[in-house]
Amino acid sequence: MMTRPLDPFGVPLQGVNLVEAAAGTGKTWTITALYLRLLLEQDLPVARILVVTYTRAATGELRQRLRDALVAALEAFGHPEACADPMIAPLLEAGYDRQVAVRKLRCAVADFDQAAVFTIHAFCERVLGDSAFQSGMALETELVPDDGPLLAEVVDDLWRKAIYPASACWVNWLSSQEKLRSADDLRERLNPLVGKPFISISIPSEAEDLDVREDALTRAFCEAAACWDAHRDEVSALLTDPASGLHRNRYRLKSMPVWISGFDAIFPQPFADIGRLEDAPGVRKLTSTTLSEPGAVKKGASAPEHAFFDCLDILVSHLDAYDEAARSHFIKWLHDMRLSADAGQRALKTQRGVQAYDDLLLNLNAALSSDTDGALINRVRADYPAALLDEFQDTDPVQYEIFRTLYGDGRQPVFMVGDPKQAIYSFRGADIFAYLKARQNATALYTLDTNHRATKGLVTAVNTLFSWCGRENSFVYDAIPFADAVSAGSAPALNDPHCDASMVVWTLDRQDPEGTITKGVARAQGSAAVAGEIRRLYDAGATLGDERLRPQDIAVLVRNHVEGITVQNALSASGIPSVRQGHESVFDTFEAMELERLLQAVAQPRREPVLRSALVTDLMGLDVSQLLVLETNSGEWDAWLARFHRWHERWRQNGFMRMFRELVSECEVLPRLARFADGERRLTNLLHLAECVAAGASRHTDIPAALNWFSTMRQDPLEAEESTLLRLESDDNRVRIVTIHASKGLQYPVVFVPFAWEGTLKSQQASSVFFHDASDHNSLWVDFGSELFKTHRARAEEEELAENLRLLYVALTRAQSRCYLTYGAVNGAATSALSWLLHRAAQEEKADDTGLAGHLANHFKTLSDKDLGDTLQALVKTSDGVIGMQRLPEPMGTVRKEGQAKPRRLKARQPSRHVSRSWQMGSFSSLSTGHDSTLPDHDRQVQRGPMERGQDFFSFPRGARAGTCLHRIFELIDFREASATGHDETVGQVLGEYGFEDYWRPVITRMLQQVLDVPLNDQGLRLASLARRDRVDEMAFCYPANDLDGLRWRDALSRHTKGLHPAIDTTFDGNSFDALTGFMRGFIDLVFVHDGKFFLADYKSNYLGPDFSDYTCKALETAMRQSAYTLQYLIYSVALHRWLGTRLSDYRYEQHFGGVFYLFLRGMHPAHPHSGVFFDRPQHLLIEDLDALMGGRA
């Protein structure tokens, strides 16, 4: 279909019209003119002219522009003298009846509060609400901004149903290969797909039977395990024999013990642990096939032979076959999970009467699709006989389908206004192919190509750059050709005595002609060059027309937060004030972290560690030395405790904002923050956060729930939530640092794009890709690893490159007078937008999976700096001087005088000796998981489970928070308190502190009575019999440990196998931690004395099942072994053994050491005396051996 220039005052007001408005061509002005014509010619009131745009901010701005135009038109029609306004004058000359026009305009101004100017979501909400019967929607439905918690509930349930009954092999594969270890991981994978029915999953055409592959793998694993068990010593001797013939560069002697230990850990498992098999280097390197390869053995030597190596060969082949089958099965499994999650979330929303923003679109589209008698469609058409759709390039398939259904027959005037060259919001769901489909279905196509924003020179520069290698595929797709813009701008030129070019290209040169420039270097140099050039423009007295160039006339456009900070630091170092503006969430800021710490202390005023953490924030102003002095003064410390208690009560009784204002006033928080160099930014963030928390607290019934919401928002902020975007602290006399996305629709006299070389494509390294399938009407698909993955990834790279070109176009067209950009052979530049514009070759159909981006990258690798420079020189020559090329300026202050030697580049010295990393603080956590912690180990290894409301303790939430809460309760209560009411208040208070609902109080209180009354041994020992003086809670220990490693620990255990508890597995305990020399530290939940013997106890909230039969001795042994609790209690036993030796002059282990209790709280009940209680009394000689192993008693 032929496109024509749009005349907004002459275009027929009929049919479906698509208006492609290039940057700076007056899109909003055109919409306003069409709005006035619809009002005057179609006799439509403002409430019946539908105007839709895509953000609340844009809606507010558009409403104001429309109202101002109505007022101006009313004034002009009421006073018939000459009018110079280019929008109003053509209307006056159109021959409208002046009196009728005045009446219409006066009514429009009076009724403008009813104007139908909406965001797309507000429009859908209005239609669904006004037409509840026709749309089939519930009359009362609550709109929630975030449906993530609902999806989490659904996915938690799906995870339980899918994973709990699944085979260990499949679950292990999901964990090791796809990193799906919890319901949260699955939710993260499903989140981009749920609620988006227009996205299809690319499923393999054929999938093997996974059960068959698993059976074969299991048989191969069992055979290898049996062979290892029978021939371990033979194989070990063969591997460690220097004369075995193995090439010791590939099979190093010092690595062999590690490989052997790996086999010791793998083969006792009851199933093929895929993660360990893949991680263990010996599995693949010791197959018969690998050993027979060249380079496996020394020259002239024969490859060692053994049945175990043959078993490994078979095992690896079945492992690979299983992996291939599992990948195909996984895609189908994920597809089923997505369908189930979609259905489950819809059902849950219906049940609770809620809907999210995306549901507004889906529900209206579903209602229109099922409107067989046309009642709803006719109702909407009657309500809105005309429509003006702004920013239509940001539509998605559902949005377009809604408007196509409503207005696609062309009977009513519709104008869709947008620019496909500025479609940059795919991360929000915008779909350029939905726009292109709308173009195909439009009845008329128009263009706006007269640029009213930029100078003639800058318009020419952009035209020259984007047409350098041809216009048809400047934006990759032939459907989006580039057309030269025509300049009609009145912006003043930048008067710079040293440079006349409108577009300046800075070049980066490589130090190594064969290499590339690192991104870090390019960012640092580019940022410094920006700061130096801004300073030069100031010093040179550059002007815009007759006005001196001001800081607020300058913008630096960046892609992301990291680039913005780099530029801001460079400007700050040069003394240039700046302000950052972008799509960053206030919940991602440093102030959000500090406010959360402070509010945690307000919520839990009795927890002194939390209070200390709050006091040393910048908000409260104490440093560590002041905190130490404060803690020595009990009076002042108590005063702080009292303050936090008072603020806690103020929040509980009067709300968050009252408490917050009182706290910041009393502690002088605002003046303290204002003294920082970035004080304005900090103050703006803090006050913004206070508003957000107040709004969040109003939706939650208590303090813990509000804090949980705040923590969740910090960990996973809502995308594109306008109310949480960072606000400008001030823009007076400051350079703007703006993300390209946030700059859209704005304009600046001088623009810097210092990272225009950036072109890294995320799809290149992704394990899953989104792409549009050209063979399926360009519908959106996702591929998680099908047989066509390489082809689909190439398509995804192509789409990403196309969007990068649109981003560059948006960035360059923000400038009015001059634009700077940087280019060179930087990492990632090979697939950048500039490389495509300057160096793309003629496009040919190629039958490989490299794709356009791949071919561009391959071609770029062949280009030298001279090649890049020659192309730019040719571009400059073609532009007739409006484009200038310069080497990247050196930072001001580093420019050398003539004859001055180049400063020697500083480089860190390399250490000449090995620095041992083994001396450190160790703990059970660091040995068992590799991560140390100074906090007590309160069930951190317990997988977080569902938080369902239940009537018994089995259904109490699981995880670290629940474990810590229960430990705290046991620490505070008096075991000998006879009545449950004595514990009730403590239980309620602690539950509240940890964010649990009060309906758990009777459940926990009942659990306490049961646990305290359970007999722990045959002599009738009960916790309820222990007085306060006979127990120590959370007993901390810290003792020296010298050269403790896993192999020596296991050897010590193996010397005492006859007396070991069955739960202790000598092949497991201790073989997985590195050597420790330093100190062993930790916290023992409970140490108590009974009948002259000392016992240690540890509370465990692990969920082993919903019945007491799940907590038998056998089940507890398995849990102790799997969670490495046996390692833990042996460490604790050594600690208690050492402690008693320093406290009792006549200490004898056999006489004074009573033993170890591990109390699995969920399984304990007086009616089931042997359930939930694990006991062991390690042999005296074993504890002495372990004591000696760790360096002896301090």
KAJO-V686972 format. One line per field, one symbol per residue. ss: DSSP state (H for helix, E for strand, L for the rest). phi: phi as a letter, one per 20 degrees, with the letter a starting at -180 (. if undefined). psi: psi as a letter, one per 40 degrees, with the letter a starting at -180 (. if undefined). A space follows every 10 residues. Layout:
# KAJO-V686972
ss = ???
phi = ???
psi = ???
This chain:
# KAJO-V686972
ss = LLEEELLLLL LLLLLEEEEE ELLLLLHHHH HHHHHHHHHH HLLLLHHHEE EEELLHHHHH HHHHHHHHHH HHHHHHHHLL LLLLLLLHHH HHLLLLLHHH HHHHHHHHHH LHHHLLEEEH HHHHHHHHHH LHHHHLLLLL LEELLLLHHH HHHHHHHHHH HHHLLLLHHH HHHHHHHLLL LLHHHHHHHH LLLLLLLLEE ELLLLLLLLH HHHHHHHHHH HHHHHHHHHH HHHHHHHHHH LLLLLELLLL LLHHHHHHHH HHHHHHHLLL LLLHHHHHHL HHHHHLLHHH HLLLLLELLL LLLLLLHHHH HHHHHHHHHH HHHHHHHHHH HHHHHHHHHH HHHHHHHHHH HHLEELHHHH HHHHHHHHHL LLLLHHHHHH HHHLLEEEEL LHHHLLHHHH HHHHHHHLLL LLLEEEEELH HHLLLHHHLL LHHHHHHHHH HLLEEEEELE ELLLLHHHHH HHHHHHLLLL LLLLLLLLLL LLLLLEELLL LLLEELLLLL LLEEEEEELL LLLLLLELHH HHHHHHHHHH HHHHHHHHHL LLEELLEELL HHHEEEEELL HHHHHHHHHH HHHLLLLEEE ELLLEHHHLH HHHHHHHHHH HHHLLLLHHH HHHHHLLLLL LLLHHHHHHH HHLHHHHHHH HHHHHHHHHH HHHHLHHHHH HHHHHHLLHH HHHHLLLLHH HHHHHHHHHH HHHHHHHLLL LLHHHHHHHH HHHHHLLLLL LHHHELLLLL LLLLEEEEEH HHHLLLLEEE EEELLLLLLL LHHHHLLLEE EEEHHHLLEE EEELLLLLHH HHHHHHHHHH HHHHHHHHHH HHLLEEEEEE EEEELELLHH HLHHHHHHHL LLLLLLLLLL HHHHHHHHHH LLLLHHHHHH HHHHHHHHLL LLEEEEELLL LLLLLLLLLL LLLLLLLLLL LLLLLLLLEE EELHHHHHHL LLLLLLLLLL LLLLLLLLLL LLHHHLLLLH HHHHHHHHHH HHLLLLLLLL HHHHHHHHHH HHHLLLLHHH HHHHHHHHHH HHHLLLLLLL LLHHHLLHHH EEEEEEEEEE EEEELHHHHH HHHHLLHHHL LLLLLLLLLL LLLLLEEEEE EEEEEEEEEE LLEEEEEEEE LLLLLLLHHH HLHHHHHHHH HHLLHHHHHH HHHHHHHHHH HHHLLLLLHH HHEEEEEEEE HHHLELLELL LLEEEELLLH HHHHHHHHHL LLLL
phi = .fecfedfec ffebmeddde dfgmenffgf fffffffffe eeldfffddf cccdcfffff ffgfffffff ffffffffcf fgceffeegf ffefnfffff ffffffffff effegedcff ffffffffff cfffemeffc ceedfcdgff fffffgffff feegefffff fffgfeedle dbfffffffe gfdfncfeed dfdgfccfff ffffffffff fffffffffe cgfffffffe fgefnffffe cfgfefgfff ffffefffff bfffgfffef fffeedfgff fefgnfcfgn eeffcagfff ffgfffffff ffffffffff ffffffffff fgffffffff femcbegffg fffffffffe efemffffff fffcfcbcde lffefcgfff ffffffcffm fcfccddacf fdecdffeof cfffffffff efebdcccce edddfgffff ffgfffdgdo efcgdmeffc fedgedecfd fffeecfdbd fecddedddf fdgedcefff ffffffffff fffffffffe mgcdmeeffd gfedcdeceb fffffgffff fffemdfbbe badeeffeef ffffffffff fffcfeefgf fffffefffe nedfffffff fedfffffff gffffffgff ffednfffff ffffffelff fffffffdgf fffffffffg ffffffffec ebfgffffff fffffbfffl effdfgeffa cflcfedcfg ffegndbbgc cdcfdfffbg dfffdfebce bdefecllfe cccepffdff ffffffffff ffffffffff ffefedcbcd bdbreegnfg defffffecf egfcfcecef mfffffffff feeeffffff fffffffffl nfddccfgff gfndfeffnf ffffffbffe fecfefdffa edbgfffecn cebeefedlf efffdfdefc dcffefgdof ffffffffff feeefeffef ffegffgfff gffendfffe gffffffgff ffeffebfen fcffeeegfe ccelfebbcf cclecfffff fffffcffdf fgfedfedfn eccffccqcd crcegbcbdb lmddcdccec dgedqebffe cfgfffffff ffemffffff ffffffgfff feddfdfcgf edeeqcddde gfdeagfcfd enddcbcggg ffffffffge onff
psi = hhiiihheee hhgiahhhhh hiheefdddd dddddddddd defhideehh hhaeiddddd dddddddddd dddddddege iihehedddd ddeefihddd dddddddddd eddehghiid dddddddddd fdddeeiidh hhhhdheddd dddddddddd ddddeiiddd dddddddefg eidddddddd dedhegeehi hhhidihihd dddddddddd dddddddddd fdddddddde hdeeeihedd ghdeeddddd dddddddeie ihgddddddh ddddeeiddd deihediihe iihihidddd dddddddddd dddddddddd dddddddddd dddddddddd defiiidddd ddddddddde gdeedddddd dddgeihhhi feeeiidddd ddddddeeee eihhhhhahd efgefdeeei hddddddddd eieihiiheh hediiddddd dddddeedfi ddfdfdhdeg ihhhihhfie iiihhheehe idhhhhihii dhdeaihidd dddddddddd ddddddddde fiihbehihi deehhhhidi dddddddddd dddefhiihh hafiieeeid dddddddddd dddgeehddd dddddeiddd eiiddddddd degddddddd dddddddddd dddeiddddd ddddddefdd ddddeidfdd dddddddddd dddddddeei didddddddd dddddgihif hdeeihihdi ehfihhhhid ddeheiiidh hhgefeeheh hdddeieiih ihhdefffih ihhefiefdd dddddddddd dddddddddd ddediddihi ihiagiheed fiddddddei ihhihhfied iddddddddd dehidddddd ddddddddef eehihiihii iheehiiheh ihihhihiih heihhhedhi hiidddddee hiieiiggfd ehhhaigihi eiddeiiiid dddddddddd ddihdehdid ddeddddddd dddefiieee dddddddddd ddehhdaeee hideehidee ihifhiihii hhfhiddddd ddddefddei iddhhdedhe eeiiihhbih iahhdhhihh feihiiihhh ehheieidee fidddddddd ddefdddddd dddddddddd dedhdfhhdd ddhdahhhhg ddehhdegde hehhiigiid ddddddddde eih.
